[in-house]
Amino acid sequence: MATIAIYYQMKVNQKIEEVIAFINDFIRQLETDNVIKGVFIDQYAERSEFYELLHSSSNKIDIIFLEKPLEDEFDEKLLLEIAKIENIQIKYFSELPRTPVE
């Protein structure tokens, strides 16, 4: 059973309700075989939750799921270095097969 954190950065003008519904569907697919350690959501062009995720990665997270690769080169390198040091896998939402929600 893996311990998972989820990070999502909202798009321009995206509503939080849409993001929550999307992440809830994603969590339903993961939670039967995994432990969800945290969900981190940033507004467009914000990074406070991203840095909170990196700070909490020392709490033994096995996998960090991202919606897409990070656009900021510094943040991407920082994430990859922390993942390497802490032995954390980086995966993307698209890597999980989508199953219909009932």
C-alpha positions as MATLAB code, in Angstrom:
seq = 'MATIAIYYQMKVNQKIEEVIAFINDFIRQLETDNVIKGVFIDQYAERSEFYELLHSSSNKIDIIFLEKPLEDEFDEKLLLEIAKIENIQIKYFSELPRTPVE';
ca = [
       0.000    0.000    0.000;
       1.546    3.294   -1.136;
       1.289    6.653    0.607;
       0.266    9.294   -1.911;
       0.161   13.089   -2.118;
      -1.709   14.899   -4.874;
      -0.753   18.301   -6.285;
      -2.912   20.339   -8.647;
      -2.330   23.857   -9.959;
      -5.535   25.452  -11.183;
      -5.843   26.886  -14.660;
      -6.762   30.494  -15.405;
     -10.400   31.169  -14.425;
     -10.935   27.565  -13.297;
     -13.511   27.144  -10.550;
     -12.497   25.389   -7.343;
     -15.669   23.275   -7.510;
     -14.493   21.766  -10.813;
     -11.083   20.988   -9.365;
     -12.544   19.371   -6.249;
     -14.899   17.176   -8.294;
     -12.017   16.127  -10.557;
      -9.723   15.308   -7.638;
     -12.482   13.449   -5.776;
     -12.945   11.177   -8.808;
      -9.189   10.647   -8.933;
      -9.043    9.830   -5.210;
     -11.811    7.241   -5.547;
      -9.594    5.328   -7.954;
      -6.599    5.445   -5.641;
      -7.938    5.054   -2.132;
      -8.783    1.338   -2.207;
      -5.139    0.337   -2.572;
      -3.360    3.418   -1.193;
      -3.285    5.926    1.634;
      -3.891    9.527    0.595;
      -1.545   11.623    2.736;
      -2.609   15.008    1.385;
      -4.121   17.035   -1.427;
      -2.448   20.315   -2.354;
      -4.211   22.789   -4.651;
      -2.744   26.094   -5.806;
      -4.516   28.910   -7.578;
      -3.176   29.762  -11.033;
       0.396   31.146  -10.815;
       0.592   30.479   -7.066;
       3.040   28.084   -5.392;
       2.354   28.123   -1.650;
       0.706   24.682   -1.600;
       3.463   23.284   -3.817;
       6.076   24.356   -1.283;
       3.934   22.973    1.539;
       3.887   19.638   -0.335;
       7.675   19.671   -0.627;
       7.964   20.458    3.069;
       5.642   17.573    3.972;
       7.420   15.086    1.691;
       9.618   14.103    4.611;
       6.486   12.526    6.149;
       7.176    9.399    4.067;
       5.279    9.933    0.870;
       5.845    7.175   -1.681;
       4.225    8.813   -4.725;
       3.390   12.376   -5.697;
       0.715   12.667   -8.373;
       0.733   15.815  -10.511;
      -1.826   16.864  -13.047;
       0.928   17.803  -15.513;
       4.655   18.524  -15.503;
       5.539   21.736  -13.686;
       6.022   24.741  -15.947;
       8.566   26.489  -13.744;
      12.025   25.035  -14.398;
      13.295   25.779  -10.878;
      10.283   24.093   -9.260;
      10.636   21.083  -11.546;
      14.312   20.639  -10.650;
      13.567   21.155   -6.957;
      10.819   18.526   -7.040;
      13.012   16.020   -8.848;
      15.895   16.498   -6.402;
      13.645   16.086   -3.363;
      12.047   13.036   -4.971;
      15.487   11.532   -5.549;
      16.673   12.235   -1.997;
      13.435   11.028   -0.348;
      12.940    8.111   -2.781;
       9.567    9.424   -4.008;
       8.039    8.502   -7.354;
       6.583   11.315   -9.468;
       3.532   10.294  -11.493;
       0.917   12.116  -13.529;
      -2.868   11.835  -13.442;
      -2.798   10.528  -17.017;
      -0.836    7.440  -15.882;
      -3.823    6.128  -13.946;
      -6.402    4.363  -16.104;
      -9.691    6.240  -15.871;
     -12.650    4.220  -14.698;
     -16.232    5.459  -14.918;
     -17.569    7.026  -11.746;
     -20.842    5.559  -10.564;
];
